[in-house]
């Protein structure tokens, strides 16, 4: 649950702190006051792409931060996988956007990346932006929405498809450009021989560079090693002699006070450590091969390795990887027929594995679509519509239809008036109907992700709570639901129905919603007013929570416009009383 959102120097927002609560949080205000800007700022914390032009004029950077209540073990797992420490019961996010285009991300006050925000986002909040009711009905999103409802994991299908597709590409590569490959064979052989003649070893260049530094400065290195040896052990007044003398004095103390036994042991340990170091330094100096011949050998070897790096990779590891790559290419060309035969066998197995996974996935979608459409139809008709709804899953398992998400296509069909034929939602529904259908879909899916609850509805009845048992196996989530003007294009009885639906959703999850409709605002558990002010020649957006009196006045304003009348106040009282 989102507890606090802080926005600084973002667009027309100077400095805003909003403390949200459980249940239904409604944000209202005049058009252009900056309501959607607040949602855009939240989306930044969920990993959306940042633009430097969102920084308030005159500021060096914009900052968005949030505090979430989070007990989901998956969140802790994501943090630990990215080397971040979780915090018990909460997670703190912060994102800075600088005017130079650079940005910084912090999670629990630890440096992180946008990739971490994107990984956390599905566990924290889902933002349904303006116009999504249209965009959500493109082919890709239709399938994704159904799969979200089913809690489908695409990984087995995606991995099977990737394996099959890579084999296809390799076969195609072997079968095309035969002449060009034959011309390249000589080059590959030359390159392979050049690398093999040098026979580089992983990490060899780093060791040789260290040896070169020693050899090139052999006199200074020898003098330093022997000088340290003498000071530690060899001269009459060495550290070893002094430590022995000090030990004799402390030994005498220990005879009278046993407390000095431990310091005595520590001193002896230090003396032995110094003695071991002195021996190591002496042996190092004795083993030095300071001959110019060895230095020349090292420099020649480094030159040969450097030549390979300049031709085949920026590092020795890259050179070795290129050597393996060229060897594989030569093997493919020289043993083309055998390689192709083996690849075709692998392709048949990969295709069989893909089909098994994709067919199982398709079967699950068909079953889910049949159940989901009944629930969604009930939800739609709760929103002041009389519609028939159908989810059509189609597609064949022909190879031409294979993708990383299977071979299915999904269409959402609706008839918004009795006696009319069904057709694609995006072609038939009005703007307001699209908004309500999307809310019905989201309500069905989100309610289905919560733990199953018993219902008193009789068998065969289409109750508003039917979706609560639809996907009982799907995991629960603490994430917030954020709706940016989900009420676009509706009013009257439909607005009241949407308000009730949002209220029902908020009983199990935190819901944040921007609205222009007083009917919906009257359902709020927490009501915030977004206002735009001009001060000192600058425009500032503020957000403030409303108490009961202020809320009554705001709903009256929404009913009557700029001038609040006695009639609008009475209407506001009636709405608040009815939807309390």
N, C-alpha and C positions, 0 to 999 in steps of 0.2 A: 504494500500500500504506500502511495506517495504521501509523505507527511509534510514535506516542505520543499518549495521551489523558489530559488533565488535567481534573479536575472539582473545583470548590471551592464549598462552601456550597450544594449541590444536594440537597434532600430530607434524607435521613439521612447523606449523605456530607459530611464535613467538608473533607478535602483528600486527594485520591487521584490518583496518577500511575501509569499503566499503560504499559509499553513492550511493544508487540506485535511479533511476528516474522513471517517468511514461513511459509506453510503453514497448518496447522490449529491455531487458538488456541481452547482450550476453557476456559470459565468455569463453575465449579461452586460449590456452597455450599448451606447449609440454606435451606428455603423461608422467604421473608421477609427474607433477608439483604441484598437490594438488587441482585440480578443484573439484573433488567429495568430498574431505575433507571439503570444504567450505559448500557444500550442507548438508553433514552429521552434521556439526555444527549447521546449521539452523534447521535441524530436531530435534536436542536436545531441542531447544526452543519451539518446538511444542509437546513436551512430550515424545519423543522417549527414550528408555532405555539407560542409561549412563553406560559406562565401564571405570574403573580407568586407563586402559592401554592407553587411548587416551591422557593422560596428557603428555605434552612434557617432555622429559628426563631432570631431574634436577630441575623441577618446583614442587611446593607443590600442585598446583591446576590449573585447566583450567577454563576459564571464557568465556561464550558466551552471548552477549547481543544484543538487537535489539530495534529500534524505529519504530513503525508502525503508519501511519495515520489511524485513526479508528473513524468513526462517526456512526457505526452500533449500534442502541439501544440495540441489543441483547448482545453486548460485555459489555456494562455498566450493564446490568441485571445480567450477569454471575459474574462480579466483585462484585456487591452489594450482590448477593446471597452468596458469599464467604467472606463477611465482608471486602471487599477491596474498596478503594475509586477510582472511575474512574477519568480520567484526560481529560479535554475537547479537543477533536480532535486528541488525540494520546494515545498510550499505550506503555509503556517501559517494556521490559522483560529482565531478567537476570538469568542465571543459572551458579552456581559454582559447579565444580566436584573436590572433594578432593582426594588426593592419598590414603587415608584410606578407600575409597569407599563411603564415605558420601557426600552429596551434599546439596546445598541450592538453593531455588528459590525465586525470587523477582519479583513482578508485580507492576509497578509504585512506585518502591523503598519501597514496603511493603512486608514483609515475606509472602510467599504463598507456594503452594504445586505443585507437578507434575500433580496432578489431575486437578488443575486449568488450567495449560498449555494445557492439553489434551482437556479440555472443550472449551478453546479459539481457539485451532488450526484450526478447520473447518472454523472459521470466518476470519482467518488471512491468511492462505496459504495452498495450496495443493501441496505436493511434489511427483512427478512422477519419481521414481528412476530407475537406470539401471536394466534391466532384468524384469521390471514390465510388459512389453509387453507380457512376457510368463506367469508370475504368475497371471496376471489379468484374464486369461482365465480358472482358475480352477472353479469348480462348485459354490462355495460360492461367489467368486468375480464376476462371471458372473451375478448372481442374484443381488448382491449389486450394480453393475454398472447400471443395468436397473432401479432399485429402486431409485438410485440417480437421474437419468434422470427424473423420474416421480415425484420426491420430496415426495416419499411415507413415511408415518409415520407408523412404525411397531408397535407402542405402543398398539393400541387396540387389534391386533392379538396376540401380545406377552403376554398381560395381560390375554386374554381369554385362551390362551394355558397354561399359568402357573396355572391358576385356575383349568382347566381340569386335568392337569398332577398331581397336588398335590392331587386331589381327587383319581385319579388312584393309586397313591402311598399309600394313607391311606387305601384304600380298600385292596390292596395287603398285606399291613402290618397286617391288621385284619385277613385275611384269611390264613396266613401262620404262622408256628411255634406255633400252638395251645398249644401243651404240654409245650413248653418252657414258654409261657406266663402264663399258669396256675401255673407253678412252681414259676414264678416271682410275682404272686398275693400276696402271703404271705409276701414277702419282701416289696412290695409296700405298703401293709397295715401297716406293722411295721414302715416303714419310715414315712408314712403319720401321724400315731399316734404319733410318736416321735416328729415330728414338731408341730403337733396340741396341744400336751400336754404342750409344752413350750409357744405356742401362741405368736410368735414374732410379733412385730409391726414395721412397716417401720420407720427407723431413730432412733429407741429406743436405740440402742447400743451407738450411739454418745452422746445422752443426758445423759445416765448413766455414760459414761466415764467422762464427764464434772462434774457430781455430785460426782463421786468418788474422783476426784482430789480435790474438795472442802472439802469433808469429811475427806480425809486423811491428809489434812493440815488445819484443822478447826481452831486451835488456831491462826495460822499465818493469815488466811483469816479474822477471826473475828477482830484481832488486827488491820489489815490493813484497814478494813471497818470503824471501830469505830475511828481509828486515823484520817482518812480522814474526817469523820463526824465532829469531834471536831475542826479540823483546819478550816473547811469551816463554822461552825455555832455555836459550843457549847461553846468554850472557850471565855474568855473576849476579847482577841485580835484576834478573828476569822476573816476570809476573809469577812464574811457578815458584821461584825462591821466596818471593815476598808472601805469597799465599801460604806456603809451608810455615814460614815464620809466624804469620798471624794465627795459623791453626794451633801452633804450640802454645801461644798465649791464651787462646780460648779454651784449649784443652785444660790448662791450669785452672781457669775460671770454673769449668764444668766440674772439677773435683770438689769445689765448695758449693756450687749451685747447679743442680741437675737441669735447670731450665736452659742452660747453654749447650746441652747435648745436641738438640736439634739444629741450632745455628752452626754448630761445629760440623755436622753432617752436610749441611747446605754448602758450607765453605769448601769442604773436601770434594763435593760434587762439582763445584765451580772450578776447582783446581784441575780435576781430571778432565773436564770439558776443555779447558785451555790447553792442557797437555795433548789431548787428542787432536785439537785444531792445529797445534804446532807441528805435530807429526805429519798431518795431511799437507800442510804448506811446504814442509821440507820435501816430501815425496813428489809433490806437484812440480817444485822447482827442479828436482833431480830428473824428472821424466821429460822435461821440456826438450823438444827437438828444434833448436833454433837455427837449423841449417837453411841457407837460402834455397837449397834444392827443394826442401819440403814446402816452403812458402810458394815456390814456383808451381809445384804440383797442385797445391790447393787452388791457386789463382787460375790455372789452366782448367781445372775441373769446374770451378764456378763459372768460367767463361762459357764452357760447353753447355752447362745447365741453363745459363742465361739465354743462350742462343735458342734453346728449345722453348723456353718460356716466351720469348719474343715471337716465335713462329706458331706455337701451338696452344698457348694459354698464359694467363697472367700469373699463374702459380705452378709449382711442380705437381700439385694434386690435379690441376686442370690438364697438364701435359699427359699424366698417366691415364686420366679419363679419356682423353682424345686417342691415346694409343689403343685402349680397349675398343673404342668406337670404330676406329679404322680397321682393326682386326676383325670385328664383327661384320663390317661391310664387305671385306674381302672374302670372308667365309661365305656370306650370302651369294656373292657373285660366282665364286668358284664352285660352290655346291648348290647352285640354284635349284635344280630339279629336286634334290633331296630335301632342301629347305622348304620348297613350295609344297611338297607332298606332306611334310610334317605340319606345316601351317594349316593346310586344308583340313587335316584331321582335328587340329586344335580348334579350328573355326567351327566345325560341326558340333564339337562338344560345347563350345562357348554359346552357340546359337541355341542348343538344347537347354542349357542352363538358364539363359535369358528368358526363353519362352516359358519355362516352368515358373520363374519368378514373376514375369509379367502377367501370365494367365491367373496366377493366384491373386495378384494385385487387382486385376480386372474383376474377378469374381467378388472380391470384397467391396469394390466400388459399386457394382450392380446391387448387391445386397443393401449396402448403406444408403444408396440413392433412393431405393424404394421406401425405406423407413424414414429417411430424412425429409422427403417431400411431404409426407403426411404431417410431420411436426411443423415444418415451415408454413404449410398452408394454414394450419390452425393459428400460428403466430401472425401471419399476414391478415387473416380475417379478424383477429383481435385488434388490428390497427385500422378499424373503420373501412375495410374493403370487403367486397364479396368476390373473391377470386378463386380460380382453380390453378394449382401449381404442380408442375411436373419437372423432375430432373431426368434428362435423357442421357444415358451413357451409351456411346456407340464407338465403332472402330473395329478393325479386323487385325488379326495377328500377322498380316502380310509383312514381309521384311521392310517394305517401303514405309511402313507406319511406325517402325521401331524408334523409340527415343529413350532417354535416360529416366523418364518417368512412366514408361510403359507405352502402350499403343492406343489408349482410350481417348475419346473426345467427349466433352461434357457440354450440354446445353441446358439452360434454365428456361422453361416455357411457362407462359402464364396466359390466362384468359381473365381479363379484369371486369368483364360484363357477362351476365348470364346469356347463354345461347351463342356466344362468340367463340370461334375456334381458337385454339392455343397457338401461340407464336413466341419467338424469342423475346425475352424481357426487354432487351435493349432496343427492340423495334416497336414494341407495343406500349410499354408503360410510360406514363408521363413522368416529369421530374419528381413530383411529390410521391408518385407510386414507386419510383425507383428507390427513393430514400427509405420508404417504409419496407420495401422488399429486402433491402440490404440490412435494415435493423432487424427484421424477422430472421434472416439468415444468421446474423451475428448472435442474436438472442438464443437461437436454437443451438448453435455451436458452443457458445460460452456456457449456457446452462448445462449442456451435455458433458462439458469437461469437469463439472463439479461432481462431488460424490452423489450417487443415486439416492433419491429420497422416496419414501413411500407416498402414494397419492390415493386419495379416496375416490378418484374418478372411476366409474365403472368401466368394464372392458368394452372396448369399441367406441368409447367417447373420446372426443378430441378436445381435451382440456388444455388450458394455457400452460399447465405444468408438464405436459406430455414429454417435452424435450429433456426434462430433468433425469429421466431414466433411459434416454436413448443411447448414450455412450458411457454406460456406467464404468466400463473398463478404462476409459481415458483418464490421464493423470489430472489431478486438481492443480490449480495455479493461483498464486497470490497476486497476480498482475492486475494492474488497473486498466480499465477500459476508458479510452478518451475519444469523445465524439465531437468533431468540429462542425457544427451546424448540420447535424443529421436531419433536422426538421425543414431543410430547404424545400420550398414548393408546397408546403402543406399548411393547413389552418383548420379552424372550427373543430368538429368532432374528431377528425384525424389527429389534430394536435393533442387533444386530450388523451387519445389512445396511445400516442407515442410517449407522452409523459408517464402514463401508467406502466408502459413497457420498460422504460428506463428505470422507473422506480422499482419494478420487479427485479430487474437485473442487478440493481444496487443492493439488494438484500443479501446477496452472496458475494458481491465484489464491489470494490470502490469504482465509482463511475464519475468521470469528469466530462462535462458537456457544455459547449457554448450554444446558446439559443437566443433567438429574437422573439420567441413566442411566450406571452405571459402564462398561457395554459401550462406549458412545460415548466416554466420557472417556478410555478406554484407548488411543484412536487419536491422541491429541493430540501435536502437535509442541511446543506450549507450553501448559502447564496453569496456570491462575490460580485461586486460592481467594478467594471473596468471603465475608467474615465480618462479623457484627454484634457490637459490644461495647458495654458500658455503662460509662461513666467519668464521675465527678463528676455523676451524675444525668442525664447526656446519653447518647443512643445515637449511636454512630458506626459507619459502614461502612468497612471497609478491603479492599484488594485486594493480594494478594501472589503472586508467581510461586513455583511449587513446584519444589524440586529432586527428584531421583529418589526419595529416601527419603520426603520429604513427600508426593510424588505417590502412592506406594504406600499410605501411610496414608490419604490422602483417598479413594482408590478402595475401600479396605477399609471405610471408614466408609460410603460410598455403598452397599456391598453388605450390610452388617450393621446399619446404624443408628448410634445414638449410641455404643454400646460396640464397640470394635474387638476382634475375637477372632483367635486364631491361625489359625482356619479361614478367616476373611475375608481375612487377610493372604496366606495361600497362594493363595486364589482371585484376589486382586489380582495376585499375581506371575504367575499363569497367564495372566490377561487381558493384562497388559503384555507378556509374552513372546510371546503369540500375535499381538498386534496391533502389534508393534514395527515 
